[in-house]
Amino acid sequence: MTGNADHTEAVARPRNESGTQVTMGIPYDPPERGAGASVAAPVTRAGLVWRVVASLVLAVLGVNALVRMVPLLQDANTDPGSGAWVGALGLLVLAALFLAYPVVNVVRWVRARR
């Protein structure tokens, strides 16, 4: 192989003028394998109650957003120039945000039961 070693096809860390490596963005060290769930402390009874109550409240709000979205979609279909579809899309985003936490907690609960 002929050519300059600084010009290879391999991707390398960027270097500055003096030749030292440069960290781009926020420095980040990935966690060790298995770190996270195995290191986490068990959930207390108060923490579990908080999760259940918060999940129920957010699930109710998410379902309410979906129910309120239906009449807006009907208005958007009957009068396309009304702009009701903007409100319907906004409620859809809110519903997704509200329902994310309860879904995550259900997944956590199912995984903990296995």
Summary of the structure (lengths in Angstrom):
residues: 114
radius of gyration: 25.3
end to end distance: 54.7
largest distance: 70.5
contacts: 210
relative contact order: 0.09
helix: 59%
strand: 2%
